[in-house]
């Protein structure tokens, strides 16, 4: 309705961007067929196709699923999403490495999801993320490939905080599932899930364009007591 009142050129651009955002938010990258379909029928010059499944460029054997460890007593941050550039998992990993040095060197970061090929390097994006982690910190990270409902429930149960580090994001299903499972979430102020965080809950969305903002909010949550963390979870679930 709003787009109908816009100048024709602006309206067309709006519709193109909306289509791209929709394709990005349905938790699968467009297939080659769908890419061509959208280009033809929505008059989009080019829909960037990133293979969602492990292609021939990726390792023949994806990382094995580890036996889920007992993480009781440890501070656990987790992220369930695809390994691809727009998810900014690299930013989350770098912030978490700083968190380990500043707050808690026994904390754990769980990263779960299928991987894609980095279009700039032609390499497996998850492997590139793994290579960012120093050998001395590798025990603080758990990597999973595709996970089913049973594994997701284990991650939700173990997590103190769910983080979506994307600069821009519509309304990811995984963050809704975190909230419904009683796990507080942290996301960018430009993420649709920031709606969970608009009311005073003690935790604010981070600013992706402000250096150290994600780290600061992780530290802020870590320093909350049990009752304060529960208030965050209850407020986000209610809203």
C-alpha positions, 0 to 999 in steps of 0.5 A: 500500500505504501509503495503505491504512493511512491514515484515509479522508479522508487516503487520499482526499486522498493519491490526489487529489494523486498523480493530480495529480502524475502528470498533471504529470509525464508531460510534458503538461498534461491535455486538457480531456477528460482534465480532466473524466475525472479530475474524474468518475472520481477524484472530484477537485473540479477539475483545473486545465487549462493548454493545452499547445499554443500557443493563440489567446492566444499570439503567432501566430508562436512564437519562431523557432529560432535557428541553434545557435551555437558555444559552445565555451569558454563556461560553459553552463547549460541547462533543457529543460522547459515554460515554465509557472509550476511549473517556476520558470524565472523563479527560474532566470533571476533567479539566472542574471542574478546569476551573470553579475554575480558570476562570468562575464559571458559565460556562456550560459543555454539555455531550451528547451520549449513555452510555456503561457498564464499563468493569472494574466495571460493572457499567454504565459509565455515572453514574460514570462520574456523581458521579465525580461531587461535588454537588456544581458544578452539575448545571454547567453540562448538561447530555443528552442521545441519541440526534437527529438532532434537539437536536444536532443543539441546542447544536452546537448553544449554544456551544462556544467550542467543545472538544473531549478529547480522547487520540487517535481518528481517525476522529470523525464525531461530530467534523466535524459537530462542525466545519461545524456549525462554532464552534471551536474544541479542540482535542488531537494532536493524533486525526485525527481532529487535521488536523483542527488545524495545520494551525495557528488559535490561538488554538493548539491541547492538549497533552494528556500525559502532565498534565494540557494541556487540561485545558491550551488550554481551558483557552487560548480559553476562554481568546480570544476575539470575533474576535479571536474566530471567526478567530479560527472557520473560519480557522478550517472550511476553512481547 
